[in-house]
Amino acid sequence: MSSSLLRRAVRGFAAYDLIVTLPFVTPWTAEAMLGVMRWMHEGLALGGEGMPVFTPTHVFFVALFGVLAVMWALVRVLQPTALNGAIDTVGRGLVSAWMVLAITQGASQVLGVFLVMEAAGMFVQGALLFGARSRASAPATGT
């Protein structure tokens, strides 16, 4: 595994995050996306509590975090470094844990779609980072 593979993985998961979080950047698009999630929950008859109608305060926080997520994704698209990948891997682990907690406490199973990608990013980037670190700390062998 090369550092270029790590850079491609960091940039690839950042691009995914950009696509997924961009609709949450404004209150209007966030409400529309929450409506899509509500429709998915009901249309697929998923378990857990359905998506509630959000108040303006809820939508503000959704849009705020949408902006932050998009900005973080842009940082990683433009600078797909090992450090940014490591920070993102830890973040994905935390977000995955909170999604699992929410689902086990009765949140809509529509979160499972997001959980799969969060966990995939955590494991792929984590494995690449661990491999890069192992290679960097391995003693040089001479012939």
Salt bridges, closest charged atoms under 4 A:
ASP17 OD2 - ARG76 NH2 2.76
ASP17 OD2 - ARG92 NH2 2.55
ASP88 OD2 - ARG76 NH1 3.15
ASP88 OD2 - ARG92 NE 2.70
GLU118 OE2 - ARG92 NH1 3.45
